């Protein structure tokens, strides 16, 4: 008679071999697919920048359109000036937590609840000849459950909003997740970040709907119904990045013809 194949030893051996084979397959797939994942992530980034700038990319070659329409530069946030001293394949998220490339924000400064901030941030320009037609700025900050990452685009006057869009967050669907709702995003274009003569951002979400007849309505956006903390988070992150600890020094230099 043949030996019993249902021994504990043989069962363990088969189980281990199966686990090893599966691990090899999964690891190989991850390695082989990583270049495509990186490419898809880059394509998504470019798509979101184009969308914030109001550039239609549907049905078009996103990379080709991006390269033809968008100029990428890097800004030293403290000086508000362009810098060429940027490591290859620079990642602002990783740089923020690097003591050499980022800074730890004090509680008073950190209204966006991001804790760390990269010293250098990428900015994206749409240019007409030598003049800046639009500028697209990366922004992020904490909402209710997550950090929201997105882009805020401004017209050439560096005050009028072209668009705002978030490409990564984990807010509650139907509530804070309404930051993805096209109807809500459509409320942003035309809004003003700053009051005339001021460098302090005035833009923000309010509770309820904006009354166009009320003074200051040009700085107000409808709050997200049932998502007070996400609404506060969006206001805080926009005001932080448009303020003196964000892009305000850069925007002032750019407006003066410098940067």
C-alpha positions as CSV (number, residue, x, y, z in Angstrom):
1,X,0.0,0.0,0.0
2,X,1.1,3.6,-0.7
3,X,2.1,5.8,2.2
4,X,-0.6,8.0,3.7
5,X,-0.5,11.4,2.0
6,X,-2.5,13.2,4.7
7,X,0.3,13.4,7.2
8,X,0.8,16.7,9.1
9,X,4.3,17.0,7.7
10,X,3.2,16.8,4.1
11,X,0.3,19.2,4.8
12,X,2.8,21.8,6.2
13,X,5.2,21.2,3.3
14,X,2.5,21.9,0.7
15,X,1.2,24.9,2.6
16,X,4.7,26.4,2.9
17,X,5.5,25.8,-0.8
18,X,2.2,27.4,-1.8
19,X,2.9,30.5,0.3
20,X,6.4,30.8,-1.1
21,X,5.1,30.5,-4.7
22,X,2.3,33.0,-4.1
23,X,4.8,35.4,-2.5
24,X,7.1,35.2,-5.4
25,X,4.3,35.8,-7.9
26,X,3.0,38.8,-5.9
27,X,6.5,40.3,-5.5
28,X,7.3,39.8,-9.2
29,X,4.0,41.4,-10.2
30,X,4.7,44.4,-7.9
31,X,8.2,44.8,-9.4
32,X,7.0,44.4,-13.0
33,X,4.1,46.7,-12.5
34,X,5.9,49.5,-10.6
35,X,7.0,51.4,-13.7
36,X,3.4,51.5,-14.9
37,X,2.1,52.6,-11.5
38,X,4.7,55.4,-11.4
39,X,3.7,56.5,-14.9
40,X,0.0,56.4,-14.0
41,X,0.6,58.5,-10.9
42,X,2.5,61.0,-12.9
43,X,-0.3,61.1,-15.5
44,X,-2.8,61.7,-12.8
45,X,-0.8,64.6,-11.4
46,X,-0.6,66.2,-14.7
47,X,-4.3,65.7,-15.4
48,X,-5.2,67.4,-12.1
49,X,-3.0,70.3,-12.8
50,X,-4.5,70.8,-16.2
51,X,-8.0,70.5,-14.7
52,X,-7.3,73.1,-12.0
53,X,-6.1,75.5,-14.7
54,X,-9.3,75.0,-16.6
55,X,-7.5,73.3,-19.5
56,X,-9.6,70.6,-21.2
57,X,-7.5,67.4,-21.5
58,X,-10.3,64.9,-22.3
59,X,-9.5,62.7,-25.3
60,X,-6.0,64.3,-25.6
61,X,-2.5,63.2,-24.9
62,X,-2.1,64.5,-21.4
63,X,1.7,64.5,-21.3
64,X,1.9,66.2,-24.6
65,X,-0.7,68.8,-23.6
66,X,1.0,69.4,-20.2
67,X,4.4,69.9,-21.8
68,X,3.1,72.3,-24.3
69,X,0.9,74.3,-21.9
70,X,2.6,74.1,-18.5
71,X,6.0,75.4,-17.2
72,X,7.2,73.8,-14.0
73,X,9.4,75.9,-11.6
74,X,10.4,75.6,-8.0
75,X,10.0,78.3,-5.4
76,X,11.9,78.8,-2.1
77,X,8.9,79.7,0.1
78,X,10.9,81.8,2.6
79,X,12.4,84.1,0.0
80,X,9.5,83.8,-2.4
81,X,11.9,83.4,-5.3
82,X,12.5,80.8,-7.9
83,X,15.4,78.4,-7.2
84,X,17.3,75.9,-9.3
85,X,18.7,74.1,-6.2
86,X,16.4,71.1,-6.4
87,X,17.4,67.5,-6.1
88,X,16.6,65.2,-9.1
89,X,13.1,63.6,-8.8
90,X,12.2,66.1,-6.1
91,X,9.2,65.0,-3.9
92,X,7.8,67.8,-1.7
93,X,6.0,65.4,0.5
94,X,9.1,63.5,1.4
95,X,11.1,66.7,1.6
96,X,8.8,68.2,4.2
97,X,9.9,65.5,6.8
98,X,13.6,65.8,5.9
99,X,15.3,68.1,8.5
100,X,17.5,69.4,5.6
101,X,14.7,70.1,3.2
102,X,11.7,70.8,5.4
103,X,10.7,72.7,8.5
104,X,8.6,71.8,11.5
105,X,5.7,74.2,11.9
106,X,4.7,75.7,15.2
107,X,1.1,75.2,16.4
108,X,0.4,78.9,15.8
109,X,1.6,78.8,12.2
110,X,0.1,75.4,11.4
111,X,-3.5,76.3,10.8
112,X,-3.6,73.6,8.0
113,X,-2.5,70.9,10.5
114,X,0.2,69.6,8.2
115,X,3.0,69.6,10.9
116,X,5.8,69.8,8.4
117,X,6.4,71.9,5.3
118,X,8.9,71.6,2.5
119,X,11.1,74.6,2.1
120,X,10.8,74.4,-1.7
121,X,7.6,73.8,-3.6
122,X,6.9,73.2,-7.2
123,X,4.6,75.7,-9.0
124,X,3.1,75.4,-12.5
125,X,2.7,78.3,-14.9
126,X,0.7,78.9,-18.0
127,X,2.5,81.6,-19.9
128,X,1.6,83.9,-22.8
129,X,5.0,85.0,-24.1
130,X,6.9,86.4,-21.1
131,X,3.8,87.1,-19.0
132,X,2.1,84.7,-16.6
133,X,-1.5,83.9,-17.7
134,X,-2.2,81.4,-14.8
135,X,-0.3,79.9,-11.9
136,X,-1.2,76.6,-10.4
137,X,-0.2,76.0,-6.8
138,X,-0.1,72.7,-4.8
139,X,-2.0,72.9,-1.6
140,X,-2.8,70.4,1.2
141,X,-4.2,70.3,4.7
142,X,-6.2,68.2,7.2
143,X,-9.9,67.9,6.9
144,X,-12.0,65.5,9.2
145,X,-10.4,62.1,8.5
146,X,-7.5,62.8,6.2
147,X,-5.1,65.2,4.6
148,X,-6.5,66.7,1.4
149,X,-4.0,67.2,-1.5
150,X,-4.9,69.4,-4.4
151,X,-4.1,72.3,-6.7
152,X,-5.4,75.9,-6.6
153,X,-5.1,77.9,-9.8
154,X,-5.1,81.7,-10.1
155,X,-5.5,84.0,-13.0
156,X,-2.6,86.3,-14.1
157,X,-3.7,88.9,-11.6
158,X,-2.6,86.4,-8.9
159,X,-5.9,87.0,-7.0
160,X,-8.8,85.6,-9.0
161,X,-9.4,81.8,-8.6
162,X,-9.4,79.7,-11.8
163,X,-10.2,76.5,-10.0
164,X,-9.6,74.2,-7.1
165,X,-9.4,70.4,-7.1
166,X,-8.3,67.7,-4.8
167,X,-6.7,64.5,-6.1
168,X,-6.2,62.7,-2.8
169,X,-8.2,62.5,0.4
170,X,-10.3,60.1,2.5
171,X,-13.2,62.3,3.6
172,X,-16.6,60.8,4.1
173,X,-18.5,60.1,0.8
174,X,-21.6,62.3,0.4
175,X,-20.3,64.7,3.1
176,X,-16.7,65.9,3.2
177,X,-16.2,63.9,0.0
178,X,-18.3,66.4,-1.8
179,X,-15.1,68.3,-2.4
180,X,-15.0,66.2,-5.5
181,X,-18.5,67.3,-6.6
182,X,-18.3,69.2,-9.9
183,X,-21.1,71.5,-8.8
184,X,-19.2,72.5,-5.7
185,X,-15.9,72.9,-7.5
186,X,-17.8,75.2,-10.0
187,X,-18.3,77.7,-7.2
188,X,-14.6,78.6,-7.0
189,X,-13.8,80.2,-10.3
190,X,-14.0,84.0,-10.1
191,X,-13.6,84.2,-6.4
192,X,-11.0,86.5,-4.9
193,X,-8.3,85.3,-2.5
194,X,-7.3,88.7,-1.1
195,X,-9.2,91.9,-0.4
196,X,-7.9,94.9,-2.3
197,X,-4.7,96.2,-0.8
198,X,-4.3,93.3,1.6
199,X,-1.9,90.4,1.6
200,X,-3.9,88.4,4.2
201,X,-6.1,85.8,2.5
202,X,-9.8,86.5,2.9
203,X,-11.2,83.5,0.9
204,X,-13.0,80.8,2.8
205,X,-16.1,78.6,3.1
206,X,-19.1,79.8,5.0
207,X,-22.0,78.0,6.7
208,X,-24.8,77.7,4.2
209,X,-25.0,79.3,0.8
210,X,-23.3,82.6,-0.3
211,X,-25.6,85.6,-0.8
212,X,-24.1,87.5,-3.7
213,X,-25.6,90.8,-2.4
214,X,-23.6,90.6,0.9
215,X,-20.4,92.6,1.0
216,X,-17.4,90.2,0.8
217,X,-19.3,87.6,-1.2
218,X,-16.5,87.5,-3.7
219,X,-14.3,85.8,-1.1
220,X,-16.9,83.3,0.1
221,X,-17.7,79.7,-1.0
222,X,-20.7,77.6,0.0
223,X,-19.9,75.3,2.9
224,X,-20.1,71.5,2.5
225,X,-23.5,70.5,3.9
226,X,-23.1,68.2,6.9
227,X,-19.3,68.4,6.8
228,X,-18.4,71.3,9.0
229,X,-14.9,70.1,9.9
230,X,-14.0,69.3,6.3
231,X,-15.2,72.8,5.4
232,X,-13.1,74.4,8.1
233,X,-10.2,72.3,7.0
234,X,-10.5,73.5,3.4
235,X,-10.7,77.1,4.5
236,X,-7.6,76.6,6.7
237,X,-5.5,74.9,4.1
238,X,-6.3,77.5,1.4
239,X,-5.6,80.4,3.8
240,X,-2.4,78.8,5.0
241,X,-1.0,78.3,1.6
242,X,-2.1,81.7,0.3
243,X,-0.7,83.4,3.5
244,X,2.7,84.6,4.5
245,X,3.9,81.1,5.4
246,X,2.9,79.8,2.1
247,X,2.9,81.3,-1.4
248,X,2.2,85.0,-0.5
249,X,5.8,86.1,-0.7
250,X,6.2,84.4,-4.1
251,X,3.0,85.9,-5.4
252,X,4.1,89.3,-4.3
253,X,7.4,89.0,-6.0
254,X,5.7,87.6,-9.2
255,X,3.3,90.5,-9.2
256,X,6.1,93.0,-8.9
257,X,7.7,91.5,-12.0
258,X,10.3,89.4,-10.1
259,X,10.5,85.9,-8.7
